[in-house]
Amino acid sequence: MEENITEVITSLVFQLALIIFAARIFGKLAVKVGIPSVLGELIAGIVIGPFALGGISLPGFPLGLFGIEHSIAGAVSPELYAFAQIASIMLLFSSGLETDLSLFIKYSVSGGIIGLGGVAISFILGDVSAMLILPKLNMPCDGFMDLKCLFLGIMSTATSVGITARILSEKKKMDSPEGVTILASAVFDDVLGIVLLAVVMGIVSALSTGGKPTPSAIGFIALKAFGIWLAATVLFILLSKKIARFVRLFGGTFDFSIAALGVAFLLAGFFEKQNISMIIGAYTTGLALSGTDIAPMIEERIHGLYKFFVPIFFCVTGMSVDVTYLVSRNVLICGGIYTVLAILAKLAGCGGPALLLGFNLKGAFRIGSGMIPRGEVALIIAGIGLTAKDALGAPIINQELFGVVILMTLVTTIASPPILSISLKLKGRGTRKEIAASEAQIFEWDFKDSELARFILDNFVFDLRSEGFYVQMMNFNEGLIQARKGDVALSLQTDESIIIIETSEKDMGFVKAEIGEIIIRLDKSMASLKYITDKANNSVQTGIQSGIANSQNRVENILFKVLNKDSISCDLKGTTKDEILAEMLDLLEKSGKITDKAAVLTALKEREKSMSTGLGNGIAIPHARTDAVSEISVAIGIKKDGVDFASLDGKPAYVFVMIASPSSGQAPHMQVLSAVSGALMQEEVKEKMLSVTSAEEVVNILKSAKK
């Protein structure tokens, strides 16, 4: 038995390793071609799954790395299925945290009508489409209340608003009447979809035990499932502050965030015991905590766990797809029918009610288009259907139906951006009544420095939360942020050194004033720090520079990886600081990594204005971060008779090392700087450097310093 457990765990470790790499590779490729990473992760699962490459026999894995003879979890092992279930709980818990409860209440009329319309029509058409396609797949159908029909109905309701938010942001329509309505309705769409899932799962539980309950019995089952969800939701919302205080007892932000996740697992387990899906309990916990002050911190602290588990879920979901069914003629035809009706359901279900709420046909079309994409929740429900059993013990969703759902998810997600883009290009307003052009305004600040822009945006977000705004990261990877409080709505984004804020003109005054306050605070802080670089008050500067000069920094291999021998000179000609900088820049250019030489020189001189990089003891390391270089570059120059470099000790500098690295993206700037200073501050190394005659000697001396 022990040997078997060891084998199972060993197989699981290999499987997780491959899933982690495959999910990330395919996810990044998906983003590059303009589709959500979630679809890339799903495709990764299909490719490496047991019905494709994962079923190929390998040494030690006769059935393939993912091949299994039988499993209670369908096409994957129970161990992988367990990982996927944990991931689904985390996904829905995070979705609940991101739900703006106050927005849900505020837009309870307009958002509720549009959200309810989208869910109701999608469910009905999804169920009806199942009734049409089941006979084509040679599967029995007992009418509207057939378990398979119910599942296809509920899978048609889910909306993935993150995709829509990205398009609205790109088209500068986030704060338009249509944009605000879509985002508000999406809140209702999610909540109503979860409620409907709870009801359907209650019916599924009853029907799967055999027999055909009467309509009144089914109504009672639905009422019971809805009642359990409603009672748990209301109770948790009322106790949300007490729950927040409870989890805080466990310690710091990381500790209480994990404790909050534990509460989500607890309620998820309770819901499962009541024959209601675990994900509903997880979502309910997140929804309750979304209105507390710790919600943003929980979301941030569990993001690492989210990034680990959730791609595993989508990859494992993809593994359940049998490619032979997916590409079969019947599945393609039935998938096409299901997909077309799913698209029409959102256009009619959301666009129709919009016509009653002051929008014209253009506006209704835009709103309906924005609600088309399906995503995470649809895949989770499909996975539930694969493992749920009917009265005869067969899976409710078989491989053919699963293929139909996968096609619908893929097509609606890919088709939604172009449809929404076309709707936004239609000239003219989307509302019946004229709305002032100032309703949606965009303001951009170029701070000429990406680090400064990020610093100011972080402070702005902190201030918004302090003011009681609900701040939501709509797209974590692209840095798209939404902030709402009452009637005030803002869209925030950075593009390198530029901060882009979209809001109504009447609220732009508040935004400008707040940005101004942040700049004033920053200026005050810099004034307090000015004495560090002030020659008249250089005690702190002396401490910093002498700390660098006297440090015993490690000399790492990273230095030699970025050092080009063509960028080394043993006989600099310059006689002034500016001449040395220009000559060193010529050496740096030989690395082939400089895209704008003048911009690099400007960045170096700006750095020198802040504080001289002459460390003293004959060493100077001029350096700067700038996007005028494609990657980190290093040049080394030696001036045997020395040059005045305004060094701290007032003595000439003899050995110069110039470092330039990109300001955005990742580069080992500080590691290289530390490695250089660690080598040159060794007296014997500096003495040897002053007698070299070739680039090879310079490199060898630095390597000897490492030893």
Sequence and secondary structure as in RCSB ss.txt:
>XXXX:A:sequence
MEENITEVITSLVFQLALIIFAARIFGKLAVKVGIPSVLGELIAGIVIGPFALGGISLPGFPLGLFGIEHSIAGA
VSPELYAFAQIASIMLLFSSGLETDLSLFIKYSVSGGIIGLGGVAISFILGDVSAMLILPKLNMPCDGFMDLKCL
FLGIMSTATSVGITARILSEKKKMDSPEGVTILASAVFDDVLGIVLLAVVMGIVSALSTGGKPTPSAIGFIALKA
FGIWLAATVLFILLSKKIARFVRLFGGTFDFSIAALGVAFLLAGFFEKQNISMIIGAYTTGLALSGTDIAPMIEE
RIHGLYKFFVPIFFCVTGMSVDVTYLVSRNVLICGGIYTVLAILAKLAGCGGPALLLGFNLKGAFRIGSGMIPRG
EVALIIAGIGLTAKDALGAPIINQELFGVVILMTLVTTIASPPILSISLKLKGRGTRKEIAASEAQIFEWDFKDS
ELARFILDNFVFDLRSEGFYVQMMNFNEGLIQARKGDVALSLQTDESIIIIETSEKDMGFVKAEIGEIIIRLDKS
MASLKYITDKANNSVQTGIQSGIANSQNRVENILFKVLNKDSISCDLKGTTKDEILAEMLDLLEKSGKITDKAAV
LTALKEREKSMSTGLGNGIAIPHARTDAVSEISVAIGIKKDGVDFASLDGKPAYVFVMIASPSSGQAPHMQVLSA
VSGALMQEEVKEKMLSVTSAEEVVNILKSAKK
>XXXX:A:secstr
 HHHHHHHHHHHHHHHHHHHHHHHHHHHHHHHTTS HHHHHHHHHHHHSTTTGGGS BTTBTT SS  S  TTTT
S HHHHHHHHHHHHHHHHHHHHHS HHHHHHTTTHHHHHHHHHHHHHHHHHHHHHHHHHHHTT    STT HHHH
HHHHHTT   HHHHHHHHHHTT TTSHHHHHHHHHHHHHHHHHHHHHHHHHHHHHHHTTSS   HHHHHHHHHHH
HHHHHHHHHHHHHTHHHHHHHHHTT SHHHHHHHHHHHHHHHHHHHHHTTS HHHHHHHHHHHHTTSTTHHHHHH
HTHHHHHHHHHHHHHHHHHT  HHHHTSHHHHHHHHHHHHHHHHHHHHHHHHHHHTTTB HHHHHHHHHHT    
HHHHHHHHHHHH B TTS BSS HHHHHHHHHHHHHHHHHHHHHHHHHHHSSS SBSS   GGGSEEEEEE S H
HHHHHHHHHHHHHHHHTT EEEEEETTTTEEEEEETTEEEEEEEETTEEEEEE HHHHHHHHHHHHHHHHHHHHH
HHHHGGGT GGG HHHHHHHHHHHT      THHHHHEEEEEEESS    SHHHHHHHHHHHHHTTS BS HHHH
HHHHHHHHHHS  EEETTEE  EEE TTBSS EEEEEEEEEEE    TTS  EEEEEEEEE SSS   HHHHHHH
HHHHHTSHHHHHHHTT  SHHHHHHHHHHHH 
